[in-house]
Amino acid sequence: MWKGAKVAAALFLLAACAADEEQRKAQREEFAKAAAEAEAQIAQQDDARCLSYGKPRSAAYIDCRSSLKNDRADMKK
């Protein structure tokens, strides 16, 4: 009788762990999607801002994009 209860308890715990792992995986995927969307939005805003300095691939445009990228990198430090 105790053996059956121990097996049932072990199966219950394994099932709970599996559910937790699935939830963590879903949260990681959701976070990655949100981060990608935020990054795309930032790139779009940077593009709009830097277009006022020149056409894409112009020196002024490239300098603007580089400056914004470097400023963000500095803020992360």
Distance bins in CASP14 RR format, pairs under 12 A and 6 or more apart:
PFRMAT RR
TARGET T0000
AUTHOR 0000-0000-0000
RMODE 2
METHOD distances of the structure
MODEL  1
1 7 0 0 0 0 0 1 0 0 0 0 0
1 8 0 0 0 0 0 1 0 0 0 0 0
2 8 0 0 0 0 0 1 0 0 0 0 0
2 9 0 0 0 0 0 1 0 0 0 0 0
3 9 0 0 0 0 0 1 0 0 0 0 0
3 10 0 0 0 0 0 1 0 0 0 0 0
4 10 0 0 0 0 1 0 0 0 0 0 0
4 11 0 0 0 0 1 0 0 0 0 0 0
4 12 0 0 0 0 0 1 0 0 0 0 0
5 11 0 0 0 0 0 1 0 0 0 0 0
5 12 0 0 0 0 0 1 0 0 0 0 0
6 12 0 0 0 0 0 1 0 0 0 0 0
6 13 0 0 0 0 0 1 0 0 0 0 0
7 13 0 0 0 0 0 1 0 0 0 0 0
7 14 0 0 0 0 0 1 0 0 0 0 0
8 14 0 0 0 0 0 1 0 0 0 0 0
8 15 0 0 0 0 0 1 0 0 0 0 0
9 15 0 0 0 0 0 1 0 0 0 0 0
9 16 0 0 0 0 0 1 0 0 0 0 0
10 16 0 0 0 0 0 1 0 0 0 0 0
10 17 0 0 0 0 0 1 0 0 0 0 0
11 17 0 0 0 0 0 1 0 0 0 0 0
11 18 0 0 0 0 0 1 0 0 0 0 0
12 18 0 0 0 0 0 1 0 0 0 0 0
12 19 0 0 0 0 0 1 0 0 0 0 0
13 19 0 0 0 0 0 1 0 0 0 0 0
13 20 0 0 0 0 0 1 0 0 0 0 0
14 20 0 0 0 0 0 1 0 0 0 0 0
14 21 0 0 0 0 0 1 0 0 0 0 0
15 21 0 0 0 0 0 1 0 0 0 0 0
15 22 0 0 0 0 0 1 0 0 0 0 0
16 22 0 0 0 0 0 1 0 0 0 0 0
16 23 0 0 0 0 0 1 0 0 0 0 0
17 23 0 0 0 0 0 1 0 0 0 0 0
17 24 0 0 0 0 0 1 0 0 0 0 0
18 24 0 0 0 0 0 1 0 0 0 0 0
18 25 0 0 0 0 0 1 0 0 0 0 0
19 25 0 0 0 0 0 1 0 0 0 0 0
19 26 0 0 0 0 0 1 0 0 0 0 0
20 26 0 0 0 0 0 1 0 0 0 0 0
20 27 0 0 0 0 0 1 0 0 0 0 0
21 27 0 0 0 0 0 1 0 0 0 0 0
21 28 0 0 0 0 0 1 0 0 0 0 0
22 28 0 0 0 0 0 1 0 0 0 0 0
22 29 0 0 0 0 0 1 0 0 0 0 0
23 29 0 0 0 0 0 1 0 0 0 0 0
23 30 0 0 0 0 0 1 0 0 0 0 0
24 30 0 0 0 0 0 1 0 0 0 0 0
24 31 0 0 0 0 0 1 0 0 0 0 0
25 31 0 0 0 0 0 1 0 0 0 0 0
25 32 0 0 0 0 0 1 0 0 0 0 0
26 32 0 0 0 0 0 1 0 0 0 0 0
26 33 0 0 0 0 0 1 0 0 0 0 0
27 33 0 0 0 0 0 1 0 0 0 0 0
27 34 0 0 0 0 0 1 0 0 0 0 0
28 34 0 0 0 0 0 1 0 0 0 0 0
28 35 0 0 0 0 0 1 0 0 0 0 0
29 35 0 0 0 0 0 1 0 0 0 0 0
29 36 0 0 0 0 0 1 0 0 0 0 0
30 36 0 0 0 0 0 1 0 0 0 0 0
30 37 0 0 0 0 0 1 0 0 0 0 0
31 37 0 0 0 0 0 1 0 0 0 0 0
31 38 0 0 0 0 0 1 0 0 0 0 0
32 38 0 0 0 0 0 1 0 0 0 0 0
32 39 0 0 0 0 0 1 0 0 0 0 0
33 39 0 0 0 0 0 1 0 0 0 0 0
33 40 0 0 0 0 0 1 0 0 0 0 0
34 40 0 0 0 0 0 1 0 0 0 0 0
34 41 0 0 0 0 0 1 0 0 0 0 0
35 41 0 0 0 0 0 1 0 0 0 0 0
35 42 0 0 0 0 0 1 0 0 0 0 0
36 42 0 0 0 0 0 1 0 0 0 0 0
36 43 0 0 0 0 0 1 0 0 0 0 0
37 43 0 0 0 0 0 1 0 0 0 0 0
37 44 0 0 0 0 0 1 0 0 0 0 0
38 44 0 0 0 0 0 1 0 0 0 0 0
38 45 0 0 0 0 0 1 0 0 0 0 0
38 72 0 0 0 0 0 1 0 0 0 0 0
39 45 0 0 0 0 0 1 0 0 0 0 0
39 46 0 0 0 0 0 1 0 0 0 0 0
39 69 0 0 0 0 0 1 0 0 0 0 0
39 72 0 0 0 0 0 1 0 0 0 0 0
40 46 0 0 0 0 0 1 0 0 0 0 0
40 47 0 0 0 0 0 1 0 0 0 0 0
41 47 0 0 0 0 0 1 0 0 0 0 0
41 48 0 0 0 0 0 1 0 0 0 0 0
42 48 0 0 0 0 0 1 0 0 0 0 0
42 49 0 0 0 0 0 1 0 0 0 0 0
42 65 0 0 0 0 0 1 0 0 0 0 0
42 68 0 0 0 0 1 0 0 0 0 0 0
42 69 0 0 0 0 1 0 0 0 0 0 0
42 71 0 0 0 0 0 1 0 0 0 0 0
42 72 0 0 0 0 1 0 0 0 0 0 0
43 49 0 0 0 0 0 1 0 0 0 0 0
43 50 0 0 0 0 0 1 0 0 0 0 0
43 65 0 0 0 0 1 0 0 0 0 0 0
43 68 0 0 0 0 1 0 0 0 0 0 0
43 69 0 0 0 0 1 0 0 0 0 0 0
43 72 0 0 0 0 0 1 0 0 0 0 0
44 50 0 0 0 0 0 1 0 0 0 0 0
44 51 0 0 0 0 0 1 0 0 0 0 0
45 51 0 0 0 0 0 1 0 0 0 0 0
45 64 0 0 0 0 0 1 0 0 0 0 0
45 65 0 0 0 0 0 1 0 0 0 0 0
45 68 0 0 0 0 1 0 0 0 0 0 0
45 72 0 0 0 0 0 1 0 0 0 0 0
46 52 0 0 0 0 0 1 0 0 0 0 0
46 53 0 0 0 0 0 1 0 0 0 0 0
46 56 0 0 0 0 0 1 0 0 0 0 0
46 61 0 0 0 0 0 1 0 0 0 0 0
46 62 0 0 0 0 0 1 0 0 0 0 0
46 64 1 0 0 1 0 0 0 0 0 0 0
46 65 1 0 1 0 0 0 0 0 0 0 0
46 66 0 0 0 0 0 1 0 0 0 0 0
46 67 0 0 0 0 1 0 0 0 0 0 0
46 68 1 0 1 0 0 0 0 0 0 0 0
46 69 1 0 0 1 0 0 0 0 0 0 0
46 70 0 0 0 0 0 1 0 0 0 0 0
46 71 0 0 0 0 0 1 0 0 0 0 0
46 72 0 0 0 0 1 0 0 0 0 0 0
47 53 0 0 0 0 0 1 0 0 0 0 0
47 54 0 0 0 0 0 1 0 0 0 0 0
47 55 0 0 0 0 0 1 0 0 0 0 0
47 56 1 0 0 1 0 0 0 0 0 0 0
47 61 0 0 0 0 1 0 0 0 0 0 0
47 62 0 0 0 0 0 1 0 0 0 0 0
47 64 0 0 0 0 1 0 0 0 0 0 0
47 65 1 0 0 1 0 0 0 0 0 0 0
47 68 0 0 0 0 1 0 0 0 0 0 0
48 54 0 0 0 0 0 1 0 0 0 0 0
48 56 0 0 0 0 0 1 0 0 0 0 0
48 61 0 0 0 0 0 1 0 0 0 0 0
48 64 0 0 0 0 0 1 0 0 0 0 0
48 65 0 0 0 0 0 1 0 0 0 0 0
48 68 0 0 0 0 0 1 0 0 0 0 0
49 60 0 0 0 0 0 1 0 0 0 0 0
49 61 0 0 0 0 0 1 0 0 0 0 0
49 64 1 0 0 1 0 0 0 0 0 0 0
49 65 0 0 0 0 1 0 0 0 0 0 0
49 67 0 0 0 0 0 1 0 0 0 0 0
49 68 1 0 0 1 0 0 0 0 0 0 0
49 71 0 0 0 0 0 1 0 0 0 0 0
50 56 0 0 0 0 1 0 0 0 0 0 0
50 57 0 0 0 0 0 1 0 0 0 0 0
50 58 0 0 0 0 1 0 0 0 0 0 0
50 59 0 0 0 0 0 1 0 0 0 0 0
50 60 1 0 0 1 0 0 0 0 0 0 0
50 61 1 0 1 0 0 0 0 0 0 0 0
50 62 0 0 0 0 1 0 0 0 0 0 0
50 63 0 0 0 0 1 0 0 0 0 0 0
50 64 1 1 0 0 0 0 0 0 0 0 0
50 65 1 0 1 0 0 0 0 0 0 0 0
50 66 0 0 0 0 1 0 0 0 0 0 0
50 67 0 0 0 0 1 0 0 0 0 0 0
50 68 1 0 0 1 0 0 0 0 0 0 0
50 69 0 0 0 0 0 1 0 0 0 0 0
51 57 0 0 0 0 0 1 0 0 0 0 0
51 58 0 0 0 0 1 0 0 0 0 0 0
51 60 0 0 0 0 1 0 0 0 0 0 0
51 61 1 0 0 1 0 0 0 0 0 0 0
51 62 0 0 0 0 0 1 0 0 0 0 0
51 64 0 0 0 0 1 0 0 0 0 0 0
51 65 0 0 0 0 0 1 0 0 0 0 0
52 58 0 0 0 0 0 1 0 0 0 0 0
52 60 0 0 0 0 1 0 0 0 0 0 0
52 61 0 0 0 0 1 0 0 0 0 0 0
52 64 0 0 0 0 1 0 0 0 0 0 0
53 59 0 0 0 0 1 0 0 0 0 0 0
53 60 1 0 1 0 0 0 0 0 0 0 0
53 61 1 0 1 0 0 0 0 0 0 0 0
53 62 0 0 0 0 1 0 0 0 0 0 0
53 63 1 0 0 1 0 0 0 0 0 0 0
53 64 1 0 1 0 0 0 0 0 0 0 0
53 65 0 0 0 0 1 0 0 0 0 0 0
53 66 0 0 0 0 0 1 0 0 0 0 0
53 67 0 0 0 0 1 0 0 0 0 0 0
53 68 0 0 0 0 0 1 0 0 0 0 0
54 60 1 0 1 0 0 0 0 0 0 0 0
54 61 1 0 1 0 0 0 0 0 0 0 0
54 62 0 0 0 0 1 0 0 0 0 0 0
54 63 0 0 0 0 1 0 0 0 0 0 0
54 64 0 0 0 0 1 0 0 0 0 0 0
54 65 0 0 0 0 0 1 0 0 0 0 0
55 61 1 0 0 1 0 0 0 0 0 0 0
55 62 0 0 0 0 0 1 0 0 0 0 0
55 64 0 0 0 0 0 1 0 0 0 0 0
56 62 0 0 0 0 1 0 0 0 0 0 0
56 64 0 0 0 0 0 1 0 0 0 0 0
56 65 0 0 0 0 1 0 0 0 0 0 0
57 63 0 0 0 0 0 1 0 0 0 0 0
57 64 0 0 0 0 0 1 0 0 0 0 0
57 65 0 0 0 0 0 1 0 0 0 0 0
58 64 0 0 0 0 1 0 0 0 0 0 0
58 65 0 0 0 0 0 1 0 0 0 0 0
59 65 0 0 0 0 0 1 0 0 0 0 0
59 66 0 0 0 0 0 1 0 0 0 0 0
60 66 0 0 0 0 0 1 0 0 0 0 0
60 67 0 0 0 0 0 1 0 0 0 0 0
61 67 0 0 0 0 0 1 0 0 0 0 0
61 68 0 0 0 0 0 1 0 0 0 0 0
62 68 0 0 0 0 0 1 0 0 0 0 0
62 69 0 0 0 0 0 1 0 0 0 0 0
63 69 0 0 0 0 0 1 0 0 0 0 0
63 70 0 0 0 0 0 1 0 0 0 0 0
64 70 0 0 0 0 0 1 0 0 0 0 0
64 71 0 0 0 0 0 1 0 0 0 0 0
65 71 0 0 0 0 0 1 0 0 0 0 0
65 72 0 0 0 0 0 1 0 0 0 0 0
66 72 0 0 0 0 0 1 0 0 0 0 0
66 73 0 0 0 0 0 1 0 0 0 0 0
67 73 0 0 0 0 0 1 0 0 0 0 0
67 74 0 0 0 0 0 1 0 0 0 0 0
68 74 0 0 0 0 0 1 0 0 0 0 0
68 75 0 0 0 0 0 1 0 0 0 0 0
69 75 0 0 0 0 0 1 0 0 0 0 0
69 76 0 0 0 0 0 1 0 0 0 0 0
70 76 0 0 0 0 0 1 0 0 0 0 0
70 77 0 0 0 0 0 1 0 0 0 0 0
71 77 0 0 0 0 0 1 0 0 0 0 0
END
